[in-house]
Amino acid sequence: MAGNDLISGNAGGDWLGGGDGNDTLNGGADNDALYGEAGNDVLIGVNESNLNPGQNETDYLSGGTGSDRFILGNAIKAYYDDQNISSDGGYDYAVITDFNSLEDFIQLHGTVSDYRIILNARGDASNLYFDKPGSEPDELIAILQNVSGLSPENPSFAYVKSNSQLQFSASNFTINENGTVVAPIVITRSGGSQGEVSVTVILSNGTATKPQDYNGSNISVNFADGQISKVVNIPIINDSESETNETITLALSNPNGIALGSQSTATLTIIDDDESIPDFAGNSLGDARNLGILNGSQTLNDYVNAIDNNDYYRFELLKKSTFNLTVGALDADANIQLLNSSGLVVNSAIASLSEIGKINTTLEAGSYYLRVYHKNEATNYTLTAQGTPLQVPLQITHISPDRGSNSGQITITIDGNQFTNNAAVSLIAPDNTIRNATNVLWLDETKLVANFNLESLEVGAYDIKVTDTAGDVQRNDVFTIEEPFKENPLEIDLAVTPRLRPWNIGEVVVTYKNVGNTDILAPLFSLNLLSPSGLAEFIGSNSKYFTSSIVGGVSTGRRGSGGGGGISITLPEDIKFKVAETATFLGTGNQGDSSTLSPGETGTFKIYFSPYPAAMVAAGGGGGGGGAGAGGDAERAVGAIKFSLNIVESGGAGNPINWDAQKDKARPITIPVDAWNVIYKNFTDALGNTSDSFQKALSENASHLGRLGEASDDTSKLLAFELKQANNSLGAGILASNVDSLTPNPGLSLTFARTYLQQISSRFTLGSLGRGWTHNWESQVITEENGNVIIQTGETAILILKTKEDKVLYVNKRTSV
């Protein structure tokens, strides 16, 4: 290409040739090849306006004939610096193929002391390095092919360095929202004013947001030759919303022909000039404005905008109600949402200038939220919320079960409306004789649970009657009394996973059902692993409270337990579930009283087990056909693993329990012997000394916890609940406390406080202040026989378990009881 040309490659890998004439070739970003050819040419392989020109690129520069100038830096920075403090720049540099120090020049940033030249190992090229501070590797910026014996002092190197700088005149500037300048934004030029230079002002969000609060376009600032300062104007958006003062972050970037000074960033504060509008509603669910119980109508006025974007209200309905919401008197569109107590959207609507927003629905009793939020523009609004309880009459809609025998007790669950805890329930015979319920449990306004003793009642159809605060309601001929038809009404099924792959998980499923027509006490089951311990292990259950660290075991002389007479109990203790061979659970009901199974009530309990390979036998087809698969993970039968399911019979004197055999080994090491004597006596007195009393106590605990919403069929939880009662550890926990000394300074605040706990285990503990008293600095270290260490402070203990090699296995924080 003849003539003096200016050729630019921009981004991407480019091949540029100058041809004849004095040409300027600029490769731009990415890997380029530049050939000046004939003439005195200028070769620039990088995009000089980039923040780090030449970073991550390798350029090939060939000047050709003539006196050529290779640009490897400017007055501001060196090119091909990867800015990586751990790298020597071996992946980004310029390769100059034909540098002749007698006629060509290389332009470098800085001074001669900033560079060093090393001949490569092959001796056919010189590597030019930019000196980096400290231990950071020097940066390779160019390879001069076929050059040797060259030093940075050679006159073919031209060094450029600018002493002139651009920076903000201050760190903070101020402007009114209407555009009136309070403190103007000034960029100053120091260290010389020769030549034209430029810089870009980058605008980014502080607390202000673009484009709502300001025009966020970058601003180019040009200085003429001799000019030393420039004022920059930032376009501000003036709105009518009342809001706090907001900020914009300013940064100088892309300096051209000059360096940046130390004050290259600044903050612009926008002063709001709008009148503040009160915000009465909360801005989140947590601080929602509480409207209280909504029984009638409430009207509220408020405002939403870009800053106060959300208004939340909370209300409560005591009964099932119709709910009506209107939102109107707006200046702009707004969104409305009705949310449940968990914050999930139940219903929604849009309110606009032309149409009032409405939500009309029926809601159950409970807590709810309203949310009003602006759509695009700020708006005032008027909200009216109305709740009207539905007038549902006292009624009986369903009963279960609908029949029972005249040989015992029955539990009837009654569904309906308008029930209270004053309800009385009765059965009315065909001859109008009345049998009142022995106990009535009010669950909520739609459900009652009534217990009846049906003994000696005549067979026939009976009416059921509820007498309550709202009056009387009666359903005729809805309950049938009949003769008993099942001597053993408890039906039990035991199912075991028949086939498994090695190391997979198997299930033992126990299903129980009352197939009779009379209530039975919730049965106490004991599932036993009869196989040798090397064949399988229990690994868990589906009970919510059946933990891996507490197992209650019970075995009796019934259904394959191998023996008769007496019962053995394993109390809750810290043992691993995997080494237990007995799992115990209570067959609780799922309707009404948890301590009984009503006719038709059923339940399921699962225990999971893991077989060892020795327990697996070859899977055979019918008639002995088939065999083990070729792979090691073939499915196998689990016939070698045996289980038995035992049950504690109710009625009669029951089997005796030897509590003394369990006493010493059940004592936690952190509880003194004299305290354990008292706790254990309370515990065993409550449970009784026969299997019948034991089962009854567990049933009573299950019933009590069920009424509190903590229903459980896990005997370990039920026994633990009994043990807490025996230790008096339910409730507040502290009988007396006092801070005897407080030194807030100097240094850390120090406090000496003593506490007298209500638990029997604590009251017997002998500490430095005597029995029962403990203080916040008191600790003790207890070493168990197995090497475990317990560090106890008050009622909190840290358990450190150790392996046989005396290595710490894990640390577990637990309570002492």
Sequence and secondary structure as in RCSB ss.txt:
>XXXX:A:sequence
MAGNDLISGNAGGDWLGGGDGNDTLNGGADNDALYGEAGNDVLIGVNESNLNPGQNETDYLSGGTGSDRFILGNA
IKAYYDDQNISSDGGYDYAVITDFNSLEDFIQLHGTVSDYRIILNARGDASNLYFDKPGSEPDELIAILQNVSGL
SPENPSFAYVKSNSQLQFSASNFTINENGTVVAPIVITRSGGSQGEVSVTVILSNGTATKPQDYNGSNISVNFAD
GQISKVVNIPIINDSESETNETITLALSNPNGIALGSQSTATLTIIDDDESIPDFAGNSLGDARNLGILNGSQTL
NDYVNAIDNNDYYRFELLKKSTFNLTVGALDADANIQLLNSSGLVVNSAIASLSEIGKINTTLEAGSYYLRVYHK
NEATNYTLTAQGTPLQVPLQITHISPDRGSNSGQITITIDGNQFTNNAAVSLIAPDNTIRNATNVLWLDETKLVA
NFNLESLEVGAYDIKVTDTAGDVQRNDVFTIEEPFKENPLEIDLAVTPRLRPWNIGEVVVTYKNVGNTDILAPLF
SLNLLSPSGLAEFIGSNSKYFTSSIVGGVSTGRRGSGGGGGISITLPEDIKFKVAETATFLGTGNQGDSSTLSPG
ETGTFKIYFSPYPAAMVAAGGGGGGGGAGAGGDAERAVGAIKFSLNIVESGGAGNPINWDAQKDKARPITIPVDA
WNVIYKNFTDALGNTSDSFQKALSENASHLGRLGEASDDTSKLLAFELKQANNSLGAGILASNVDSLTPNPGLSL
TFARTYLQQISSRFTLGSLGRGWTHNWESQVITEENGNVIIQTGETAILILKTKEDKVLYVNKRTSV
>XXXX:A:secstr
  S  EEE  SS  EEE  SS  EEE  SSS EEE  SSS EEE S TTSSSTTTT EEEEE  SS  EEE B S
S BSS    TT   TTSEEEESS  TTT EEEEES GGGEEEEE TTSSEEEEEE  STTS  EEEEEEET  S 
 TTSTTEEEE    EEEES SEEEEETTS EEE EEEEEES   S EEEEEEEEESSS TTTTB    EEEEE T
T  EEEE   B   S     EEEEEEEEEEESSEE S  EEEEEEE  S      SBSSSTT EEEEE SEEEEE
EEEE SSS EEEEEEEESS EEEEEEEE  SS EEEEEE TTS EEEEEEE SSS EEEEEEE SEEEEEEEEES
SS EEEEEEEEEEE     EEEEEE  EEETTSEEEEEEEEES  TT EEEEE TT  EEE SEEEEEETTEEEE
EEE TT  SEEEEEEEEETTEEEEEEEEEEEE    SS EEEEEEE  EE TT  EEEEEEEEE SSS EE  EE
EEEE S TTTEEEEEES TT  SS   EEE SSSSSS  S BEEE   S  GGG  EEEEE   SSS TTEE TT
 EEEEEEEEEE GGG B    GGG     SSTT  EE TT  EEEEEE  SSS  BB THHHHHHHS TTS HHH
HHHHHHHHHHHH SBHHHHHHHHHHHHHHHHHTT    BHHHHHHHHHHHHTT SS  EEEEEEEEEE  SSS E
EEEEEEESSHHHHT EETTEESEEETT  EEEE TTS EEEEETTEEEEEEE TTS EEEEEEEE  
